[in-house]
Amino acid sequence: MTWEYIRANLIDPLAEFFEDMHPNLPTKPDPKDSLSGSWFLHPSRHITEFFAFNAIFIPAALYYNTKAWNRPSFLRDVDSKVATAKRQPIVDGIVFGLSAGSLTLILLHKYYRNSMIYMLQPCHMSCIAMMYFIWANPKKRSTHTYFNIYITIMWGGWLAMLTPDMRGLHLFLEPEVFWAEHILVSVVPLVLAITKRFIIYPLSFDFVMASFLVFALYHSIFLSGLALLTSYNLNYVMHPPLGPLEYFGQNFRPAMYAFCCVLTFAFRGIFVEGVYRVGTLLVDKIKTVLGAEWALPKGRKKK
C-alpha cells in the first residue's frame, strides 16, 4: 500500500469532509481570540498528523506502561508505601471544597459563554482529578498511580501561570478564578505529597515516559479529534498560542510534543523530586521538634 493510495483513499476524503463541515473557518487565527479554531494547518495535515502521532503514541504507551510495572523491586516499593497511606479528613475536606468551588465558578463562566466544551481543557480536568484523588480509596494502588501520573505531567499548570493567556477573561471573578484554579492544581498536589497524603513513586524513566504518553494521547486522540469535529482550538491543537511555538509554523505540533516530553522529564526528575525531598525533610524536622516540645513534662521548660 503506497502513500499515494493512502492519501487518495483516506487522507484526502477525510480532509474534504472536515473542510466541508467548517467552510467558514479562517486560515489565519485571530490573535485576540484563544478559543476559536482555524485552518492554520490544512485539513489534510490535521488528518495525517492524527494518524501519525497516534501510530507512535499508542504502542509506545503500551510498551512503557508494561515495562514500568514489570519490575518486582518497583512493585514492592510501591505496595509497601501504599500500605501506609491514610486519609487526612480536615485537609481532604478543604481540598475537595476548594476544588468543587473553583469548578462551580468555572462551569458558570463556561455556561454563560456557551463554551462548555472548554471544560475539557487539561486545567479544568485537573480540578476534577483533584476531587477524584481525595474521594478515592487511599489503600488502593490505582489511586496513587493516577496521582503520580498527574503530578508528573502537572507542569501545565505551572506553565500557564508563568505564561498566562488572559485573552477574553473579563467576566466577574474570571481572572481571579484562573489564578485560584491553577494554584490549586499545581501547588496543592505537592503539599499533599509532602505531607504523605499520597505517596510518590520511585523515580523511573519508564513511568515518566508512560505518564507523558497519557498526556500526549489525551491531546492527539481526544482533543485533536474533538477540535476537528467542533472547530474549537482545544488547548491549542488547531493553532499555536502566542509565543515561541509560533516560530515553528506548520510544524508547531511536533515541536509541542517534543518540548512537552522534555519538560515532563525535567519537571518530574528535578522540580518534583527536589521539592518532595526538601519538603519531606522539613516536615519531618518540624514534627520532631514539635514532638520533643510536647513530650516535655508539665511544668518544665526546655533548656
N, C-alpha and C positions, 0 to 999 in steps of 0.2 A: 504494500500500500504506500503510494508516494505522497509527498507533501501536497502536490498539486491536487491529487484526488481528495485528500482530507479537507483542503481549503475549499474546493468546489462543492463538496457534498456535506460539509459540516460547518466550517467556519463562516463562509460567506452567507449561507441561508440563515444562520442564527444572527449574524450581524445585521442582515437586512430586516429580520424580524424585530429586533430591538430598536433599530433606527426608525422603522415604521411606527413602532409603539410610542416613540417620543420624537415626533417630527419637528417640534419647536424648540428642542434643546439646543442652546447655543454651543458654538465650537470653542468659545473663549469664556472662562469662568469670570464671574463678577467679583472683583476684588473686595467689594463691600458686603458680599453675601457668602457666608461659610457653609450654608445649608444646601442650597440648590446645586444640582449637578450640572455637568456639561459634557460635551463630546470632546474634551481636551485630548483624550485618546480616541482614535477612531473605533467604532464598534467592533470591527474585526480584531483590533489589538486587544480589546477587552476580552473577547471570546478566546483568543489564542492564549493570553496570559492566564485566564481562568483554568483552562485545561493544563497548561504547562506547570503552573505553580502547584496545583493540586496533585499532579502526577509525581511531583517531587515530595511535597509535604506529607501526603497520606502514608506512603510506605516508610518514609523517614520517621514519622511519629510512631508507627507501629514498631519499628526496629528499636528506637531509643527507649521507648516505654518498656519493651520486653527486656532489653539489656539492663536498664536501671534496676529492675526488680529481680533479675537473675543473678543476684549476689547475696549469698547467705549471710555474710557479715553485715551488709547494709540492712537486711531484713531484721536481723537480731537486734541491731542498734535501734532501729525504728520502733519495733514492738516493745522493747524494754522501756523506752521513753513514753510511748503511748499509754502504757500501764499506769504511769504516774500522773497522767493528765486528769484534771478535775475542773468543774465549773467554779466560777467566781461570781456569785449571784449579783452583788452590787455592781461590779464592773460590767457584767453581762447586760444587766438592765439598762445601764447608762448608754452603752454602745448600741444596743438594739433600739433604744428610744431615739437616740440621735440619728441613726440610720433611717428609721421609719419617718421621723420628722423631716429630714432632708429629702427623702424620696417623695413624700407627700407634696412638698412645695414644688419639687421638680415636675411632678405629674400635673399639678395645677398649671404651671407655666406652659408645659407642652400641650396640654388640653386647650388652653386659651389660644395658643398659636396654631392649633390644628396640626401639630407636628409630633404626634405620639410615637411615630416610628423612631424618633431620635432617642427614645428610652433605651434603644438597643446599643447606644454608644457605650464603649467599654467603661467609661467612668460611672455611668448610671448602673450598668450591670454589676460593677464593683460594689456599689451600695447595696444591691440586692444580695450579693455574695457575702457581705459582712453580716447581714441578718441571718443568712443560712448558717454561717460558721458558728454564730452564737447559739442558734437553735439546735444544731446537730449534736449528736451524742459524742462527747469528748473521749469516750473509751473506744471508739471505732477508728481504725487506721485510716479509713477513707476520709474522715473529717479532716485529719491532719495532712493527708496527701493533697486534698483540694486547697487547703490553706497554704501549703508550701508551694504549690503551683502558682497560687495567687501572689504570694509575697515575692516570688521570683520574677514575675512579669509586671509588678505594680509600679515599675519605673514610669509608666504612662502618666500616672497622677502627678509625680514629681516634675515630669517634663511639661505637663500642662500648666503647672504653677510657675515654672521658670520661663515659659514662653506662652503666656495666656492669650487665647484667641477670644477676645471680648466682643467681637462683631455681633451686633444685634441684641446684646444682653441689656435691655433697657426697661424691662418690666419691674414692678415693685419687688424689691429684695432679690432680684435675679443675680446681680453681681455678687451680693453677699452669699447667696446660696452656692454660687460657683466655687468660691473660696472655701466655704464650710465643708462642702462635699469633698473637695479634693484633699483637704487636710484630713478629713475623716477616713478616706480610703487609702491614704498614703502614709500618715504618721501613726494612727491608732494601731494598725496591724503590727508595727514594730514594738509598740508598747505592750501589746498582748503577747508577743513572742518573748520579750524580755522578762515579763512577769510570770512566764511559764503557763499562761492560759492555754497556749498552743505550743507544741514542740516544733523545733526547727530540725529538719533532716540534715544528716551529714552532707557536706558539700560534695556533689557528684556531677561530673561532666554530663553523663547520660541523662540524669534527672533534669538538669538545667536545660539541656537541648530539647528534651521531651516537653518541658514547660514552654519553651519558646515556640515549639511547633503547635501547641494548643492555641497560643496567641495567633500564630500565623494562619492556622486553619479557620479560626473564627473570622478572620478578615478575608481569606482567599476563597472560602466557600460561602459562608453565611452573609457577611456584609457585602461582598462583591456581587453575589447573586441577587440580593435584595436591592442593591443600588441600580443594577440593570433593569430590574422589574419596576422600580418606583421612580427612578431618575434623581434620587436624593444622594448627596455626597456624604454617605455614612462614613464617618471617621476618615475622610479624605481618600477614599478608594477610587473616586472618579477623577479628581484632580488634586494636586498637592496643596498644602496650606501655604500661607505666606511665609517665606523663609528659605533656608538652604535647599530644601528639596526641589524648589522651583528651578534651580540651576541644572538639574538633571533632565529637565524637559520631558520628553516622551518616555524616558527610562526611569521616571521617579519611583515607580513601584518596586522594581528590582533593587534600587538604591535604598528604598524604605525598608524592605525586608532585611537586607544586608546590615543596615545601620541598627535595626531593632535587634538582630541576633547578637551583634557585638555589644550593644547596650545591655542586653539581658545578662550576658556573662559578666560584664563589668559590674553591673548593679548587684547581682547576687553574690558574686565572688569577692567583691571589695566593699561595697557600701553596706549591704545587709549583713554580711559576715562581720564586718568591723563594728557596726552599731550593735549587733547582737552580743558579740563578745565583750565589748566595753560595757554595754548596758547591764548584762548579767553580773559582771564583776562588781559594778556599782551597787546593784540591788542586793547582792549577797553581802557586800560590805555594810550597807545600811542595816540589813536585817541582823547582822552580827552585832553591830554597835547598839542597836535598839534592844536586842535580846539581852545583852550584857547589862544595860541600864535597868531593864525590867526585872532582871534576876537579882538585883541588889536587895538585901533585907530591908524591911521597912524601918525608917528612922535613921538609916545610914546613908551617907553620901559617898559618891565615888571620889577617890583621891586623885 
